[in-house]
């Protein structure tokens, strides 16, 4: 009897969309694309724009080279492009770049990375 291979129909994890962005943060700063705001509550109620809270998480799209130590060496950045992160409510500065909204944060303003 010949054995036949069966393909598993398990869903593959979608790969993060990597894009080249013409934006380089300086020192220990990162450029974050905020996640979309929730439009429906947990109980299924559609939220109007005025009731939607700004997201406190997003994806890093650009990373600076790192801060200089007193010795002159560059310190390694704790995050990389593609990481999902959580940041504070009043952290960073909001900017618009090429028609999209982003946040510029210092690496120490990032509270956690999301490991999915």
Residue frames relative to the residue before (quaternion, step in Angstrom):
aa qw qx qy qz dx dy dz
X 1.0000 0.0000 0.0000 0.0000 0.00 0.00 0.00
X 0.3295 -0.7364 0.5570 0.1971 3.53 -0.93 0.85
X 0.3614 -0.7192 0.5531 0.2152 3.51 -1.02 0.85
X 0.1762 -0.7710 0.6034 0.1021 3.54 -0.99 0.83
X 0.4091 -0.7005 0.5318 0.2431 3.51 -1.07 0.76
X 0.1714 -0.7647 0.6124 0.1044 3.53 -0.97 0.85
X 0.3772 -0.7258 0.5321 0.2185 3.50 -0.96 0.87
X 0.4225 -0.6924 0.5286 0.2501 3.51 -0.96 0.88
X 0.3023 -0.7658 0.5421 0.1683 3.56 -0.93 0.84
X 0.3011 0.7511 -0.5281 0.2577 3.57 1.15 0.55
X 0.4905 -0.6652 0.4796 0.2947 3.53 -1.03 0.81
X 0.3416 -0.7192 0.5696 0.2040 3.54 -0.94 0.92
X 0.5355 -0.6090 0.4697 0.3490 3.56 -1.12 0.66
X 0.4294 -0.6803 0.5112 0.3024 3.59 -0.88 0.82
X 0.4211 -0.7003 0.5165 0.2557 3.55 -0.95 0.88
X 0.5443 -0.6080 0.4643 0.3441 3.53 -1.12 0.72
X 0.4455 -0.6830 0.5121 0.2696 3.54 -1.00 0.84
X 0.1251 -0.7956 0.5913 0.0427 3.55 -0.47 1.22
X 0.0254 0.7945 -0.6061 0.0270 3.52 -0.90 0.89
X 0.4331 -0.6662 0.5383 0.2807 3.51 -1.14 0.62
X 0.0704 -0.8044 0.5900 0.0045 3.56 -0.69 1.08
X 0.3748 -0.7358 0.5263 0.2027 3.56 -0.92 0.95
X 0.5227 0.5821 -0.4214 0.4586 3.55 0.68 1.14
X 0.0046 0.8054 -0.5921 0.0287 3.58 -0.66 1.06
X 0.3143 -0.7471 0.5542 0.1894 3.60 -0.51 1.13
X 0.3929 -0.7135 0.5233 0.2504 3.59 -1.13 0.53
X 0.8413 0.1896 -0.1646 0.4788 3.52 -1.36 0.45
X 0.7859 -0.3089 0.2385 0.4796 3.61 -0.82 -1.00
X 0.4221 0.7025 -0.4694 0.3287 3.58 1.05 0.73
X 0.1715 -0.7643 0.6147 0.0929 3.55 -1.27 0.55
X 0.3256 -0.7038 0.5956 0.2095 3.54 -1.25 0.54
X 0.0818 -0.8189 0.5680 -0.0137 3.57 -0.65 1.16
X 0.2642 -0.7131 0.6263 0.1715 3.55 -1.06 0.87
X 0.3529 -0.7566 0.5058 0.2172 3.63 -0.41 1.16
X 0.5272 -0.6121 0.4927 0.3235 3.55 -1.19 0.66
X 0.6023 -0.5633 0.4221 0.3765 3.56 -1.20 0.45
X 0.5115 -0.6444 0.4778 0.3078 3.57 -1.08 0.74
X 0.5302 -0.6174 0.4793 0.3287 3.56 -1.14 0.67
X 0.2024 -0.8009 0.5549 0.0980 3.59 -0.82 1.00
X 0.7425 0.2729 -0.1723 0.5870 3.58 1.30 -0.29
X 0.4344 -0.6985 0.5033 0.2648 3.59 -0.92 0.89
X 0.7000 -0.4599 0.3379 0.4294 3.58 -1.29 0.18
X 0.7101 0.4378 -0.2594 0.4866 3.59 1.10 -0.61
X 0.6288 -0.5886 0.3199 0.3948 3.61 1.28 0.15
X 0.4852 0.6521 -0.4463 0.3745 3.59 1.24 0.19
X 0.3977 -0.7052 0.5355 0.2403 3.58 -0.89 0.96
X 0.2741 -0.7874 0.5372 0.1275 3.56 -0.74 1.10
X 0.3963 -0.6909 0.5380 0.2759 3.62 -0.91 0.81
X 0.7005 -0.4825 0.3215 0.4162 3.58 -1.24 0.41
X 0.6603 0.5307 -0.3126 0.4297 3.59 0.99 -0.79
X 0.7099 0.4448 -0.2564 0.4822 3.62 1.16 -0.52
X 0.5510 0.6148 -0.4022 0.3958 3.60 1.24 -0.19
X 0.3143 -0.7379 0.5687 0.1824 3.54 -0.94 0.91
X 0.5308 -0.6041 0.4778 0.3536 3.54 -1.14 0.61
X 0.4950 -0.6632 0.4622 0.3187 3.58 -0.96 0.77
X 0.2820 -0.7554 0.5709 0.1550 3.55 -1.14 0.67
X 0.6802 0.3984 -0.2927 0.5412 3.55 1.19 0.57
X 0.0963 0.7990 -0.5898 0.0671 3.53 -1.23 0.39
X 0.5103 -0.6257 0.5021 0.3098 3.53 -1.40 -0.09
X 0.4107 -0.6995 0.5293 0.2487 3.56 -0.95 0.89
X 0.1336 -0.8149 0.5619 0.0472 3.57 -0.79 1.05
X 0.7888 0.0450 -0.0517 0.6108 3.61 1.22 -0.29
X 0.1360 -0.7893 0.5978 0.0342 3.56 -1.09 0.82
X 0.4393 -0.6835 0.5201 0.2634 3.55 -1.04 0.82
X 0.6742 -0.5306 0.3387 0.3864 3.60 -1.26 0.20
X 0.6017 -0.5423 0.3730 0.4524 3.60 1.17 -0.39
X 0.5631 -0.6151 0.4481 0.3222 3.53 -1.24 0.50
X 0.4324 -0.6746 0.5293 0.2790 3.54 -1.18 0.58
X 0.3598 -0.7110 0.5631 0.2188 3.56 -0.94 0.92
X 0.6756 -0.4869 0.3550 0.4248 3.59 -1.25 0.24
X 0.6407 0.5298 -0.3187 0.4553 3.56 1.17 -0.56
X 0.5662 -0.6100 0.3762 0.4072 3.60 1.27 -0.27
X 0.5737 0.5837 -0.3817 0.4294 3.59 1.25 -0.16
X 0.4692 -0.6528 0.5140 0.2990 3.57 -1.16 0.62
X 0.3342 -0.7186 0.5747 0.2041 3.56 -0.99 0.89
X 0.5144 -0.6587 0.4647 0.2925 3.56 -1.00 0.87
X 0.4469 -0.6766 0.5175 0.2732 3.57 -1.05 0.83
X 0.4366 -0.7228 0.4719 0.2535 3.63 -0.92 0.85
X 0.7441 0.3042 -0.1856 0.5651 3.62 1.28 -0.21
X 0.2131 -0.7667 0.5930 0.1231 3.56 -1.31 0.33
X 0.6739 -0.4640 0.3771 0.4340 3.55 -1.30 0.25
X 0.7613 0.3431 -0.2807 0.4732 3.56 -0.93 0.96
X 0.5328 0.6222 -0.4140 0.3969 3.61 1.22 -0.30
X 0.3212 -0.6889 0.6138 0.2130 3.56 -1.17 0.70
X 0.0309 -0.8335 0.5504 -0.0360 3.59 -0.70 1.07
X 0.2916 -0.6939 0.6290 0.1942 3.51 -1.40 0.36
X 0.0304 -0.8020 0.5964 -0.0148 3.57 -0.93 0.92
X 0.6462 -0.5520 0.3770 0.3683 3.56 -1.28 0.35
X 0.6762 -0.5350 0.3473 0.3688 3.54 -1.24 0.57
X 0.7938 0.2707 -0.1312 0.5286 3.58 0.94 -0.85
X 0.4030 0.7337 -0.4574 0.3000 3.59 1.21 0.39
X 0.8542 0.2464 -0.1541 0.4311 3.51 -1.27 0.53
X 0.4247 -0.6605 0.5586 0.2670 3.48 -1.44 -0.16
X 0.3619 -0.7214 0.5495 0.2162 3.54 -1.00 0.87
X 0.0098 0.7852 -0.6187 0.0237 3.56 -1.01 0.88
X 0.2834 -0.6937 0.6182 0.2374 3.54 -1.35 0.19
X 0.0282 0.7851 -0.6148 0.0700 3.55 -0.89 1.02
X 0.8428 -0.0644 -0.0206 0.5340 3.56 -0.70 1.15
X 0.7452 -0.4488 0.2144 0.4442 3.57 0.93 0.96
X 0.6784 0.4334 -0.2996 0.5119 3.63 1.24 0.04
X 0.4218 -0.6861 0.5307 0.2642 3.54 -1.23 0.54
X 0.0296 -0.7833 0.6202 -0.0306 3.54 -1.03 0.93
X 0.2717 -0.7023 0.6208 0.2180 3.52 -1.41 0.06
X 0.2069 -0.7313 0.6332 0.1466 3.55 -1.08 0.76
X 0.0233 -0.8100 0.5838 -0.0509 3.55 -0.69 1.17
X 0.4326 -0.6056 0.5797 0.3317 3.53 -1.28 0.35
X 0.6217 -0.5626 0.3887 0.3820 3.57 -1.11 0.60
X 0.6857 0.4849 -0.3005 0.4520 3.62 1.03 -0.69
X 0.5893 0.5531 -0.3767 0.4526 3.63 1.27 -0.05
X 0.5584 0.5771 -0.3921 0.4487 3.59 1.28 -0.21
X 0.3297 -0.7865 0.4979 0.1576 3.55 -0.70 1.14
X 0.7999 -0.1104 0.1186 0.5779 3.61 0.99 -0.81
X 0.3250 -0.6779 0.6073 0.2569 3.52 -1.34 0.27
X 0.3582 -0.7211 0.5548 0.2094 3.55 -1.13 0.70
X 0.1579 -0.7878 0.5924 0.0597 3.56 -0.65 1.17
X 0.0013 -0.8288 0.5580 -0.0402 3.56 -0.27 1.25
